[in-house]
Amino acid sequence: MTEVFLRIQKRLESYFDMAGFEPSVPQDRDFEERKLLYTFQEPGSDLYPPHLHMTPNIVGKVRGALDLSQLFDFSRLLDTGSLLFQVIPDEVVDWYHDHPEGATIAAIERSNRILLKEKKDIYTEPNIGERSDWYTDAVFAQQSFTGANPVTIQAASNDWVEKFIEEAKAQSKDAMINVIKEGSLYMQDNSYYRAAVDTPAAAELKSKDGTRFCCASVTLLQLTPEGKLHPLAIIIDYKGSMGNSVTIFNKRYVPSDSVNSEGTDWPWRYAKTCAQSSDWTRHEITAHLTNCHLVEEVVIVAAHRSFRRDHPVYKILMPHWLKTLTINAGARSTLVPSIIVEINGFTEAQTYAFIRHEYENFDWKANYVPALLERRGFALKDLTDSKFKNYVYGKDISLMWQVLHKFVSSVLKLFYPDDASVASDSSLITWTSEMRGKSSGNMKSFPVLNSFDELVDAVVMCIHIASPQHTAVNYLQNYYQAFIPNKPPAIYAPLPKTIAELDKYTEKELIASLPVNYPREWLMATHLPYLLSMQVAEQETLFEYALSVAKSTEGVDGAEQVHVKDAALQLYDDLVTLGGIFEAYSDEMDDKTVKYQVLDPERTAVSILI
């Protein structure tokens, strides 16, 4: 499957090169020609949020332009993708390298260890299934801090806390009520899934063929003074009210409670699997695909239509667009319709509705790192407390934002001495219009840039999305998701309808929730994270970006050259310092099995490369 996708991607790279969207050799096209080349797809003409129109009519309008409609038939690529993915048959007689080989969790674990030891096929990198404790409360909870999706955990609202307390009363869980009342509560709240896809609260979320189910899970967790995150309760699938939903409470009230029964507490393990599957949807479709890939594409197209090549904002941002348009075209043509749609728990229509909902509800300024962390219960002033020692993503990303902010502010100050110079820049006015316009980016939350601070924040946000944020949510996927029992893309059996039914669950029901009887889906679910976690080349990191900016000042008038070069070299020095700080943060974590190094500047991709 990986080879198939890479072949399709090569075809797209060739087209984007010839078309001039991402040319291998720089092209001398003036601003007006670029505006004709980079246009937005007509709103409503396909199932996706705004994106690049791949076949604009530019013959006779742009020098050397080819007839792109003849050069590239997008519908044929879609057909090719569908046909090529049929190399994964619906029924696989001999799984060989990917077969779970057994009807127990232990058998799946054993097979995983053997494949990793032999380094067969995609099993060349470690995954969480190697850990003997992968299923425990501690490892489950820590993934909300340093896993593939560390960006959605938030402080529990009073309303949700009250709902859990009332449900605990209904189930006579007096001891748990006392624990909840101690406070310091956080949650993963995916209760909105049905509203996002315009589905009634009581309706099942399931694939069209009825084999895969989506969970709108809500997980309640408590953060101890010692910094240990512990799950207290899970609503496996929220259906509009606690009375219509199944809620299970952890038998282990605090992290220090005995772990002897964790392996055989099948109802609780099943609930954690539902929560992880729910998080797969939130992570893969929202945090990764939409909030990084699709949002950044709008930034790229709008910028090409707004800035001349010598504009300071264009020069800062352009290196962070490397390969992104091509990668996104591959996602729209192949990964989403041929993989995501085929393995998640929504119908095809619901999958696309969910993507559009997440894009339309993306709040640009609310996602600035300081504001976002504060809103989610992780104020910057508190992150240095030992209580937050295990939230290394939050600590890392807050410092990375500050370093990028310092660099961008330093460079732009040379060109914008005051707020008036920002407000009067016609290129910035155009950029804002392109980002916000209904027939262009339709990013209504993008700010009107009337001050220097607003400009700096907006530019930093563009870099943040393309570089550290995408790196954080992308490059750990193979470790946490290639071992399917840890985080399946869907639940492969109907969900229990009552707590009494769930309480009777055994290992048999947990196994049935996994795609063990759906080899095609198992193969796709294991290959997808492998494909998306390819290592970043050394020349495509933030380190290299800092050096390249310094070199790009050659030939520029003296004062500007010195200023930008000094800012770039300072960025490089700051990134070196961050590397040491991030290493220390990782070492302070309670979990000594897996270091959190994904945001090390030497590993952080400069752009959305895959």
Secondary structure, DSSP 8 states (H G I E B T S, - for coil): -HHHHHHHHHHHHHHHHHHTSS-SS-----HHHHHHHS-B--TTSSSSSS-B-SS---TTTSTT---HHHH--HHHHHHHHHHHGGGS-S--S--TTS---SSSHHHHHHHHHHHHHHT-TTTTS--GGG-TTTTSHHHHHHHHHHSS--S--EE--HHHHHHHHHHHHHTT-HHHHHHHTT--EEEEE-TTHHHHTT--TTS--B-TTSS-B----EEEEEE-TTS-EEEEEEESS--SSSTTS-EEE-S--STTS--TTGGG-HHHHHHHHHHHHHHHHIIIIIIIIIIIIIHHHHHHHHHHTT--TT-HHHHHHGGGGTTHHHHHHHIIIIIIIIIIHHHSSS-HHHHHHHHHHHHHT--TGGGSHHHHHHHTT--GGGTTSGGGTT-HHHHHHHHHHHHHHHHHHHHHHTT--SHHHHHT-HHHHHHHHHHH-TTTT--TTS----SHHHHHHHHHHHHHIIIIIHHHHHTTHHHHHSSGGGS-SSBSS---SSHHHHHT--HHHHHHTTGGG-HHHHHHHHHHHHHHT----GGGBHHHHHHHHHHHTTTS-HHHHHHHHHHHHHHHHHHHHHHHHHHHHHHHSS--SS---TT-TTT-BSS---
